[in-house]
Amino acid sequence: MELHTIDISIMVGYVVVVIAVGWMLQKRASKDLDAYFLGGKSLPWYIIGTSHGASGFDITGTMLFVVMLFTYGLKAAWIPWIWPLFDRVFRQIYLGPWIRKSNVLTGAEWMRTRFGHGVGGNLSHISVAFYALVATVGFLGYAFKGIGKFAEVFFPWDLAWGPFSSPDMYAIVILMLTTAYVVVGGWYSVVVTDLLQFVLMTVASVGIAVVAMNKVSPDTLAQFVPQSWGELFCGWKLNIDWSDKIAGLNAKIADDGYSWFGLIITMFLLKGLLVSMAGPAPGYGIQHVLSTRNPREAALENWWMSIVQLVPRFLMITGIAVLGVVYFSPQVNAMLEAGKKVDFEQILPYVIRDFVPVGLVGILMAGLLAAFMSTFDSTLNAGAAYIVNDIYKRYIHPDKPSGRYVVMSYITSIGLVVVAIVVGMKMRSILNATDWITAALYGGYLAPNILKWHWWRFNGYGYFGGMVAGVAAAIVVPHLPMELRPLQAFPIIMGISTLASIIVCLLTRPESDAVLIDFYRNVRPWGFWRPVYRKLVALQPNARPNRHFKRDAFNVAVGIVWQMTLITIPICLVIRQMRTLWISLAILAVTSVIMKFTWYDKLHEWDNTEP
């Protein structure tokens, strides 16, 4: 693709700015680990929320959802539940404040709050740090795969060298540029560049949506898609038939495993509820929560994150998918007739190359590079935090000067990038990587992290047993001869982890009363905590249990519906599905009013519980 000088200048200018910002923030970030990994917990919720939302606006996931919207139409609005997208609703309602009240640096360090400083606490701490490393490398490899595919289409040079393909080399170069600023600037670099990325991506998203709406009328779109493409709901089985439009898409749907669409989405929902109850996996999600100023702002940060991430992102995704359906379909049919394999993940770069005007291409390219960088830098910073704070400082050199730990953070970040490159080169596709992360790996994380919140008897030994068994199963089970799909492997992996968690827990002693009472007094979770509550009352007769389970459950249900409209509204706007658009707007208004009274007006309850 021949890029105009204006577009190249915009992209180069962005890269120069973010690297300069990283180096300018070096002194502030290198003050200590709290500054390097959490920005000193000094930034307001709307800044952290914007950064968090921008970090989730990754190029790899955007490519995936473009393919899904291209294939499944408006029904693709349900597919983000695969992550699950609504986990931030749980953090908004109650989990964010619970996590922030620990006042720690990482999710692994949080284990001390729950399990104390004994052997069980140390084992749980180690298991979370190990899981964080596996998850970090998986996410970084996933990002590596997407940026390489994206860059190959736009840049004209063949960089293939030795064992490295041209996409691999492009990804390596971009990773090196990203590492150059995040290593020295730490969390401050992550947040500042995320804010720049959000501005760029919002401008680009609106621009793409306008281009698509101007070029493709509703009547034109209807000629290229099946009749039910613009419908949000279906039965248990998918009611989309592409045979008279793009015959190869029916085979793709079967290969995706989404033929029984209603059943699959129900499984996404059930799995997602369990994953969300477990809390955020160790990574940049929990780091954003921990970097807020207090528990109340942790709740607001997650509310704002949903808005920031979803509305502009799905304007872009829908605009690209609509242009792809109309203008990419003939090429797909031609390739299928010639017996060639179609890489649907190339729809996004194809549309940008052929349909976005000069100037907007530069903004969009810079924005997509920024989207990659924001996801990559957040993940890299979080992964380094676990290695330096939870392994090096905790077990190897606990009494070194803060400057030594910051230097180790530089070295660790570079090492993680090298490992991510190796892993990314071995990944087959974006969808395969997504399935493994969201099904297999989350399956191993689930049981011990639900139990730690809601069952007083659960101890550090049980946590360690469940995490080790779960991660091992996540690595082994998908490669068994039976060739299970990741979603099919999920309950098996979860079952192994659950069994290990409970057996090991019951074979070992409970945590001490002091640890349990201190945790319950500080965090005040709801669940099976009555024995601990009684012991707390004996010490503090005025202590009150958390009686807000019903309210929190109601708000979560309302919040999931509210969040869903943030996806359907931009999609329906671009494809001009006006009836569903107006219904979505009405539901958004009603759910917002409900949450104003049942959630927002209750946030003051966290004011007296700040650490």
RANORLIN-V901701 format. One record per residue. N is the residue number from 1. RES is the residue in one small letter. OMEGA is omega in whole degrees, -180 to 180 (none if undefined). Layout:
n:N res:RES omega:OMEGA
n:N res:RES omega:OMEGA
This chain:
n:1 res:m omega:177
n:2 res:e omega:179
n:3 res:l omega:178
n:4 res:h omega:180
n:5 res:t omega:179
n:6 res:i omega:-179
n:7 res:d omega:179
n:8 res:i omega:-180
n:9 res:s omega:179
n:10 res:i omega:-179
n:11 res:m omega:180
n:12 res:v omega:179
n:13 res:g omega:179
n:14 res:y omega:-178
n:15 res:v omega:-180
n:16 res:v omega:-179
n:17 res:v omega:-175
n:18 res:v omega:177
n:19 res:i omega:178
n:20 res:a omega:179
n:21 res:v omega:179
n:22 res:g omega:-178
n:23 res:w omega:177
n:24 res:m omega:-178
n:25 res:l omega:-174
n:26 res:q omega:-177
n:27 res:k omega:-179
n:28 res:r omega:-177
n:29 res:a omega:-174
n:30 res:s omega:-179
n:31 res:k omega:177
n:32 res:d omega:-177
n:33 res:l omega:179
n:34 res:d omega:177
n:35 res:a omega:-175
n:36 res:y omega:-174
n:37 res:f omega:-179
n:38 res:l omega:180
n:39 res:g omega:179
n:40 res:g omega:-179
n:41 res:k omega:-174
n:42 res:s omega:-173
n:43 res:l omega:-178
n:44 res:p omega:-173
n:45 res:w omega:-177
n:46 res:y omega:175
n:47 res:i omega:179
n:48 res:i omega:180
n:49 res:g omega:177
n:50 res:t omega:177
n:51 res:s omega:-179
n:52 res:h omega:179
n:53 res:g omega:179
n:54 res:a omega:179
n:55 res:s omega:179
n:56 res:g omega:-180
n:57 res:f omega:-173
n:58 res:d omega:-177
n:59 res:i omega:-178
n:60 res:t omega:178
n:61 res:g omega:178
n:62 res:t omega:177
n:63 res:m omega:180
n:64 res:l omega:-176
n:65 res:f omega:173
n:66 res:v omega:178
n:67 res:v omega:-178
n:68 res:m omega:178
n:69 res:l omega:175
n:70 res:f omega:-173
n:71 res:t omega:-170
n:72 res:y omega:179
n:73 res:g omega:-176
n:74 res:l omega:178
n:75 res:k omega:178
n:76 res:a omega:177
n:77 res:a omega:179
n:78 res:w omega:-170
n:79 res:i omega:176
n:80 res:p omega:176
n:81 res:w omega:179
n:82 res:i omega:-175
n:83 res:w omega:6
n:84 res:p omega:-178
n:85 res:l omega:-175
n:86 res:f omega:176
n:87 res:d omega:179
n:88 res:r omega:174
n:89 res:v omega:176
n:90 res:f omega:179
n:91 res:r omega:178
n:92 res:q omega:-173
n:93 res:i omega:-176
n:94 res:y omega:-173
n:95 res:l omega:179
n:96 res:g omega:177
n:97 res:p omega:178
n:98 res:w omega:-178
n:99 res:i omega:-174
n:100 res:r omega:-178
n:101 res:k omega:178
n:102 res:s omega:177
n:103 res:n omega:-179
n:104 res:v omega:-176
n:105 res:l omega:-178
n:106 res:t omega:176
n:107 res:g omega:178
n:108 res:a omega:178
n:109 res:e omega:178
n:110 res:w omega:-179
n:111 res:m omega:178
n:112 res:r omega:177
n:113 res:t omega:-175
n:114 res:r omega:-171
n:115 res:f omega:176
n:116 res:g omega:-174
n:117 res:h omega:179
n:118 res:g omega:-178
n:119 res:v omega:180
n:120 res:g omega:177
n:121 res:g omega:179
n:122 res:n omega:179
n:123 res:l omega:178
n:124 res:s omega:178
n:125 res:h omega:-180
n:126 res:i omega:-177
n:127 res:s omega:178
n:128 res:v omega:178
n:129 res:a omega:179
n:130 res:f omega:178
n:131 res:y omega:-180
n:132 res:a omega:179
n:133 res:l omega:178
n:134 res:v omega:-180
n:135 res:a omega:-180
n:136 res:t omega:180
n:137 res:v omega:178
n:138 res:g omega:180
n:139 res:f omega:180
n:140 res:l omega:176
n:141 res:g omega:176
n:142 res:y omega:178
n:143 res:a omega:178
n:144 res:f omega:-178
n:145 res:k omega:-177
n:146 res:g omega:-176
n:147 res:i omega:177
n:148 res:g omega:178
n:149 res:k omega:-178
n:150 res:f omega:-174
n:151 res:a omega:-176
n:152 res:e omega:-177
n:153 res:v omega:-169
n:154 res:f omega:-176
n:155 res:f omega:-167
n:156 res:p omega:-172
n:157 res:w omega:174
n:158 res:d omega:-175
n:159 res:l omega:-178
n:160 res:a omega:-178
n:161 res:w omega:179
n:162 res:g omega:-179
n:163 res:p omega:-176
n:164 res:f omega:175
n:165 res:s omega:180
n:166 res:s omega:176
n:167 res:p omega:179
n:168 res:d omega:-178
n:169 res:m omega:175
n:170 res:y omega:-180
n:171 res:a omega:-180
n:172 res:i omega:180
n:173 res:v omega:-178
n:174 res:i omega:176
n:175 res:l omega:-180
n:176 res:m omega:179
n:177 res:l omega:180
n:178 res:t omega:-180
n:179 res:t omega:-177
n:180 res:a omega:-179
n:181 res:y omega:-176
n:182 res:v omega:-179
n:183 res:v omega:-176
n:184 res:v omega:-175
n:185 res:g omega:178
n:186 res:g omega:-176
n:187 res:w omega:177
n:188 res:y omega:177
n:189 res:s omega:179
n:190 res:v omega:-175
n:191 res:v omega:-177
n:192 res:v omega:-180
n:193 res:t omega:175
n:194 res:d omega:179
n:195 res:l omega:176
n:196 res:l omega:-180
n:197 res:q omega:-179
n:198 res:f omega:179
n:199 res:v omega:-180
n:200 res:l omega:-176
n:201 res:m omega:177
n:202 res:t omega:177
n:203 res:v omega:-179
n:204 res:a omega:-179
n:205 res:s omega:177
n:206 res:v omega:179
n:207 res:g omega:179
n:208 res:i omega:180
n:209 res:a omega:179
n:210 res:v omega:178
n:211 res:v omega:-179
n:212 res:a omega:-178
n:213 res:m omega:178
n:214 res:n omega:-175
n:215 res:k omega:-174
n:216 res:v omega:177
n:217 res:s omega:177
n:218 res:p omega:180
n:219 res:d omega:179
n:220 res:t omega:180
n:221 res:l omega:-178
n:222 res:a omega:-180
n:223 res:q omega:-173
n:224 res:f omega:-176
n:225 res:v omega:175
n:226 res:p omega:-174
n:227 res:q omega:-175
n:228 res:s omega:-178
n:229 res:w omega:-178
n:230 res:g omega:180
n:231 res:e omega:-178
n:232 res:l omega:-174
n:233 res:f omega:172
n:234 res:c omega:176
n:235 res:g omega:179
n:236 res:w omega:-178
n:237 res:k omega:-178
n:238 res:l omega:-178
n:239 res:n omega:178
n:240 res:i omega:178
n:241 res:d omega:-178
n:242 res:w omega:-169
n:243 res:s omega:-180
n:244 res:d omega:178
n:245 res:k omega:176
n:246 res:i omega:-173
n:247 res:a omega:-177
n:248 res:g omega:-178
n:249 res:l omega:176
n:250 res:n omega:177
n:251 res:a omega:179
n:252 res:k omega:179
n:253 res:i omega:178
n:254 res:a omega:179
n:255 res:d omega:176
n:256 res:d omega:-177
n:257 res:g omega:-175
n:258 res:y omega:-180
n:259 res:s omega:174
n:260 res:w omega:-168
n:261 res:f omega:-179
n:262 res:g omega:179
n:263 res:l omega:-180
n:264 res:i omega:-179
n:265 res:i omega:176
n:266 res:t omega:177
n:267 res:m omega:175
n:268 res:f omega:-178
n:269 res:l omega:-178
n:270 res:l omega:178
n:271 res:k omega:-178
n:272 res:g omega:178
n:273 res:l omega:179
n:274 res:l omega:180
n:275 res:v omega:-179
n:276 res:s omega:178
n:277 res:m omega:-180
n:278 res:a omega:-177
n:279 res:g omega:-177
n:280 res:p omega:175
n:281 res:a omega:178
n:282 res:p omega:-176
n:283 res:g omega:-174
n:284 res:y omega:179
n:285 res:g omega:-180
n:286 res:i omega:178
n:287 res:q omega:177
n:288 res:h omega:179
n:289 res:v omega:-178
n:290 res:l omega:-178
n:291 res:s omega:177
n:292 res:t omega:-172
n:293 res:r omega:-180
n:294 res:n omega:-177
n:295 res:p omega:179
n:296 res:r omega:-179
n:297 res:e omega:174
n:298 res:a omega:177
n:299 res:a omega:-179
n:300 res:l omega:180
n:301 res:e omega:-179
n:302 res:n omega:174
n:303 res:w omega:-178
n:304 res:w omega:-180
n:305 res:m omega:-180
n:306 res:s omega:-179
n:307 res:i omega:-176
n:308 res:v omega:-174
n:309 res:q omega:-166
n:310 res:l omega:-173
n:311 res:v omega:179
n:312 res:p omega:-177
n:313 res:r omega:-177
n:314 res:f omega:166
n:315 res:l omega:180
n:316 res:m omega:-178
n:317 res:i omega:-178
n:318 res:t omega:179
n:319 res:g omega:-180
n:320 res:i omega:-180
n:321 res:a omega:180
n:322 res:v omega:177
n:323 res:l omega:179
n:324 res:g omega:-180
n:325 res:v omega:-175
n:326 res:v omega:-171
n:327 res:y omega:180
n:328 res:f omega:-177
n:329 res:s omega:179
n:330 res:p omega:178
n:331 res:q omega:178
n:332 res:v omega:179
n:333 res:n omega:179
n:334 res:a omega:179
n:335 res:m omega:180
n:336 res:l omega:179
n:337 res:e omega:179
n:338 res:a omega:179
n:339 res:g omega:-180
n:340 res:k omega:177
n:341 res:k omega:-178
n:342 res:v omega:175
n:343 res:d omega:-176
n:344 res:f omega:179
n:345 res:e omega:178
n:346 res:q omega:-179
n:347 res:i omega:-177
n:348 res:l omega:180
n:349 res:p omega:178
n:350 res:y omega:-178
n:351 res:v omega:180
n:352 res:i omega:-177
n:353 res:r omega:-170
n:354 res:d omega:-170
n:355 res:f omega:-179
n:356 res:v omega:-175
n:357 res:p omega:177
n:358 res:v omega:-177
n:359 res:g omega:176
n:360 res:l omega:175
n:361 res:v omega:180
n:362 res:g omega:178
n:363 res:i omega:-179
n:364 res:l omega:179
n:365 res:m omega:177
n:366 res:a omega:179
n:367 res:g omega:179
n:368 res:l omega:172
n:369 res:l omega:178
n:370 res:a omega:178
n:371 res:a omega:176
n:372 res:f omega:-177
n:373 res:m omega:-176
n:374 res:s omega:176
n:375 res:t omega:-177
n:376 res:f omega:-176
n:377 res:d omega:178
n:378 res:s omega:-179
n:379 res:t omega:-179
n:380 res:l omega:180
n:381 res:n omega:-180
n:382 res:a omega:180
n:383 res:g omega:178
n:384 res:a omega:179
n:385 res:a omega:-179
n:386 res:y omega:-180
n:387 res:i omega:-174
n:388 res:v omega:-175
n:389 res:n omega:-170
n:390 res:d omega:177
n:391 res:i omega:-175
n:392 res:y omega:-178
n:393 res:k omega:-175
n:394 res:r omega:-170
n:395 res:y omega:-174
n:396 res:i omega:-179
n:397 res:h omega:-174
n:398 res:p omega:-172
n:399 res:d omega:-180
n:400 res:k omega:176
n:401 res:p omega:-177
n:402 res:s omega:179
n:403 res:g omega:179
n:404 res:r omega:-180
n:405 res:y omega:178
n:406 res:v omega:177
n:407 res:v omega:177
n:408 res:m omega:177
n:409 res:s omega:176
n:410 res:y omega:-177
n:411 res:i omega:-179
n:412 res:t omega:-180
n:413 res:s omega:180
n:414 res:i omega:178
n:415 res:g omega:178
n:416 res:l omega:179
n:417 res:v omega:-180
n:418 res:v omega:180
n:419 res:v omega:180
n:420 res:a omega:178
n:421 res:i omega:180
n:422 res:v omega:-180
n:423 res:v omega:-179
n:424 res:g omega:179
n:425 res:m omega:-178
n:426 res:k omega:180
n:427 res:m omega:-176
n:428 res:r omega:-178
n:429 res:s omega:179
n:430 res:i omega:-178
n:431 res:l omega:177
n:432 res:n omega:180
n:433 res:a omega:180
n:434 res:t omega:-179
n:435 res:d omega:-178
n:436 res:w omega:-178
n:437 res:i omega:-172
n:438 res:t omega:-178
n:439 res:a omega:-175
n:440 res:a omega:-175
n:441 res:l omega:178
n:442 res:y omega:178
n:443 res:g omega:179
n:444 res:g omega:-177
n:445 res:y omega:-162
n:446 res:l omega:-169
n:447 res:a omega:-177
n:448 res:p omega:-177
n:449 res:n omega:169
n:450 res:i omega:-177
n:451 res:l omega:-176
n:452 res:k omega:-179
n:453 res:w omega:-161
n:454 res:h omega:-177
n:455 res:w omega:-176
n:456 res:w omega:-174
n:457 res:r omega:-177
n:458 res:f omega:-175
n:459 res:n omega:-177
n:460 res:g omega:178
n:461 res:y omega:178
n:462 res:g omega:178
n:463 res:y omega:180
n:464 res:f omega:-180
n:465 res:g omega:-180
n:466 res:g omega:-179
n:467 res:m omega:-180
n:468 res:v omega:179
n:469 res:a omega:-179
n:470 res:g omega:179
n:471 res:v omega:178
n:472 res:a omega:179
n:473 res:a omega:179
n:474 res:a omega:180
n:475 res:i omega:-172
n:476 res:v omega:-171
n:477 res:v omega:-180
n:478 res:p omega:-178
n:479 res:h omega:178
n:480 res:l omega:-177
n:481 res:p omega:-178
n:482 res:m omega:176
n:483 res:e omega:178
n:484 res:l omega:169
n:485 res:r omega:-179
n:486 res:p omega:-180
n:487 res:l omega:175
n:488 res:q omega:180
n:489 res:a omega:-175
n:490 res:f omega:-179
n:491 res:p omega:178
n:492 res:i omega:180
n:493 res:i omega:179
n:494 res:m omega:179
n:495 res:g omega:178
n:496 res:i omega:-179
n:497 res:s omega:-180
n:498 res:t omega:-180
n:499 res:l omega:180
n:500 res:a omega:-180
n:501 res:s omega:-174
n:502 res:i omega:-178
n:503 res:i omega:-179
n:504 res:v omega:179
n:505 res:c omega:-176
n:506 res:l omega:178
n:507 res:l omega:-179
n:508 res:t omega:-174
n:509 res:r omega:177
n:510 res:p omega:173
n:511 res:e omega:-178
n:512 res:s omega:178
n:513 res:d omega:-178
n:514 res:a omega:-180
n:515 res:v omega:-177
n:516 res:l omega:-180
n:517 res:i omega:-180
n:518 res:d omega:178
n:519 res:f omega:-177
n:520 res:y omega:179
n:521 res:r omega:-175
n:522 res:n omega:-173
n:523 res:v omega:-179
n:524 res:r omega:176
n:525 res:p omega:169
n:526 res:w omega:-177
n:527 res:g omega:-176
n:528 res:f omega:-176
n:529 res:w omega:-173
n:530 res:r omega:179
n:531 res:p omega:180
n:532 res:v omega:179
n:533 res:y omega:180
n:534 res:r omega:179
n:535 res:k omega:177
n:536 res:l omega:-180
n:537 res:v omega:178
n:538 res:a omega:179
n:539 res:l omega:-178
n:540 res:q omega:-175
n:541 res:p omega:-179
n:542 res:n omega:-180
n:543 res:a omega:-180
n:544 res:r omega:178
n:545 res:p omega:175
n:546 res:n omega:-179
n:547 res:r omega:-172
n:548 res:h omega:-179
n:549 res:f omega:-177
n:550 res:k omega:179
n:551 res:r omega:180
n:552 res:d omega:179
n:553 res:a omega:177
n:554 res:f omega:-179
n:555 res:n omega:176
n:556 res:v omega:180
n:557 res:a omega:178
n:558 res:v omega:-179
n:559 res:g omega:178
n:560 res:i omega:177
n:561 res:v omega:178
n:562 res:w omega:-178
n:563 res:q omega:180
n:564 res:m omega:180
n:565 res:t omega:177
n:566 res:l omega:175
n:567 res:i omega:-175
n:568 res:t omega:-178
n:569 res:i omega:179
n:570 res:p omega:178
n:571 res:i omega:-178
n:572 res:c omega:178
n:573 res:l omega:-176
n:574 res:v omega:-179
n:575 res:i omega:179
n:576 res:r omega:173
n:577 res:q omega:-164
n:578 res:m omega:-178
n:579 res:r omega:179
n:580 res:t omega:178
n:581 res:l omega:-178
n:582 res:w omega:177
n:583 res:i omega:180
n:584 res:s omega:178
n:585 res:l omega:178
n:586 res:a omega:179
n:587 res:i omega:177
n:588 res:l omega:-179
n:589 res:a omega:-178
n:590 res:v omega:-179
n:591 res:t omega:178
n:592 res:s omega:178
n:593 res:v omega:180
n:594 res:i omega:-177
n:595 res:m omega:176
n:596 res:k omega:-177
n:597 res:f omega:-173
n:598 res:t omega:-180
n:599 res:w omega:-173
n:600 res:y omega:-179
n:601 res:d omega:179
n:602 res:k omega:-177
n:603 res:l omega:180
n:604 res:h omega:180
n:605 res:e omega:179
n:606 res:w omega:-175
n:607 res:d omega:-178
n:608 res:n omega:-178
n:609 res:t omega:-179
n:610 res:e omega:-179
n:611 res:p omega:none
